[in-house]
Structures are given as C-alpha cells and as structure tokens.
Amino acid sequence: MEKTKLVPPVDVYETGDKYILVLDMPGADKEKIEVTAENEKLTVKGTAAVVSEEWTPLSSEFALGDYFREFTIGHKIDQEKIDAKYDNGVLTVELGKSELAKPRKIEVKLN
C-alpha cells in the first residue's frame, strides 16, 4: 500500500497563558511523532502505522502515510513552555505564551 502525504486537521484554542493545538492524527505511532520548535516555526511530523504488511488490500478507505504540519509561532511563544501529548489518535500541543504576549493591565495614575 502506497503512503501519502497527510495534512492533519487542527483546532486552535487560546487561554490567558497559552495556545493549544489539537491535531487529528489517527493511526500514528506515538514513537514516530516528532514535534520541534525552531526559528519561530513549530513542526509536527508523524507516521500512520500500516495495519499489516502481509495483507493484500481489496478496498482501502483509510489514509496511511506521513503526517506533516508546520506553524509560524513567532516571538509570542516561550519555547521552554511547549508540551505535547498523544492519546487515542489526537495530538495536543500546548504552547506557553511568552511574557510579552500575555495581556497586561496598565495602572492609570493621577497627575
């Protein structure tokens, strides 16, 4: 079975102190998922596992292949505060905001 390039769909959420990416990556092998942050880019790679090399497909509706997705994260992300978890085919990446990206209340003073 030939592998294809897969672009996992993603939902993006925001809280006060982080951004959260939720990527749909069914069939991916956790050991083959790679999340990297470099030069203001976040890259997600993974490989969907082949069911069995011994089977001959008669009909195939599942997409098997290599997942790839890249995001520009810029200076708003603290690269030391990036965490990734994979569970039941869903990769969740939490990106902690840098102090510059967090909202800040400015005190108004009397003259």
C-alpha positions as CSV (number, residue, x, y, z in Angstrom):
1,M,0.0,0.0,0.0
2,E,1.5,3.3,-1.0
3,K,1.9,6.0,1.6
4,T,0.6,9.5,1.0
5,K,1.4,12.9,2.5
6,L,-1.2,13.7,5.2
7,V,-2.0,17.2,6.5
8,P,-3.7,16.6,9.9
9,P,-6.7,18.9,10.6
10,V,-6.1,21.2,13.6
11,D,-8.2,23.2,16.0
12,V,-6.6,26.1,17.7
13,Y,-7.6,27.4,21.2
14,E,-6.3,30.2,23.4
15,T,-6.3,30.7,27.2
16,G,-4.8,33.5,29.2
17,D,-1.4,32.0,29.3
18,K,-1.2,29.5,26.4
19,Y,-2.3,28.5,22.9
20,I,-3.5,24.9,22.4
21,L,-3.3,23.0,19.1
22,V,-5.4,19.8,18.7
23,L,-4.4,17.7,15.7
24,D,-6.2,14.7,14.4
25,M,-3.6,12.0,13.6
26,P,-5.4,8.6,13.7
27,G,-3.2,5.6,13.3
28,A,0.0,7.5,14.1
29,D,2.6,5.6,16.1
30,K,3.4,7.7,19.2
31,E,7.1,6.7,18.9
32,K,7.2,8.2,15.4
33,I,5.6,11.5,16.2
34,E,8.1,14.4,16.3
35,V,7.3,18.0,17.5
36,T,10.0,20.6,17.0
37,A,10.3,24.3,17.6
38,E,13.0,26.2,15.8
39,N,13.4,29.6,14.2
40,E,9.9,30.7,15.1
41,K,8.3,27.6,13.5
42,L,6.6,24.6,15.1
43,T,6.7,21.5,13.0
44,V,4.7,18.3,13.6
45,K,5.6,15.1,11.8
46,G,4.3,11.6,12.3
47,T,3.7,8.3,10.5
48,A,0.4,6.3,10.3
49,A,1.1,2.7,11.1
50,V,0.4,0.1,8.4
51,V,-2.1,-2.5,9.6
52,S,-0.2,-5.4,8.2
53,E,2.4,-5.9,5.5
54,E,1.1,-9.4,4.9
55,W,-2.4,-8.3,3.9
56,T,-3.3,-7.5,0.3
57,P,-5.8,-4.6,0.3
58,L,-9.0,-5.2,-1.7
59,S,-10.5,-1.9,-0.7
60,S,-8.9,0.8,1.3
61,E,-10.6,3.9,2.7
62,F,-8.1,4.7,5.4
63,A,-5.4,7.2,4.6
64,L,-2.0,5.9,5.5
65,G,1.1,7.9,5.2
66,D,3.3,10.6,6.7
67,Y,1.7,13.4,8.7
68,F,3.3,16.9,8.3
69,R,2.1,20.3,9.5
70,E,4.1,23.5,10.1
71,F,3.0,26.6,12.1
72,T,4.6,30.0,12.4
73,I,4.8,30.7,16.2
74,G,6.8,33.9,16.3
75,H,8.0,35.6,19.4
76,K,4.7,35.1,21.3
77,I,5.7,31.6,22.4
78,D,8.1,30.7,25.2
79,Q,9.9,27.7,23.6
80,E,10.7,26.3,27.0
81,K,6.9,26.0,27.7
82,I,5.9,23.7,24.9
83,D,4.3,20.4,25.8
84,A,2.8,17.6,23.6
85,K,0.6,14.7,24.4
86,Y,-0.8,11.9,22.2
87,D,-4.0,10.0,23.1
88,N,-6.4,8.0,21.0
89,G,-5.3,9.4,17.7
90,V,-5.3,13.0,18.9
91,L,-2.1,15.1,19.4
92,T,-2.5,18.0,21.8
93,V,0.3,20.6,21.8
94,E,0.3,23.3,24.5
95,L,2.3,26.4,23.7
96,G,3.0,28.7,26.7
97,K,2.8,32.4,25.9
98,S,5.9,34.5,26.4
99,E,5.5,37.3,29.0
100,L,5.4,39.8,26.1
101,A,2.4,38.1,24.6
102,K,0.3,37.9,27.8
103,P,-2.2,40.7,28.5
104,R,-1.0,43.2,31.0
105,K,-3.2,45.7,32.9
106,I,-1.7,49.2,33.0
107,E,-2.3,51.2,36.1
108,V,-3.6,54.7,35.4
109,K,-2.1,57.2,37.9
110,L,-3.3,60.6,38.9
111,N,-1.1,63.5,37.9
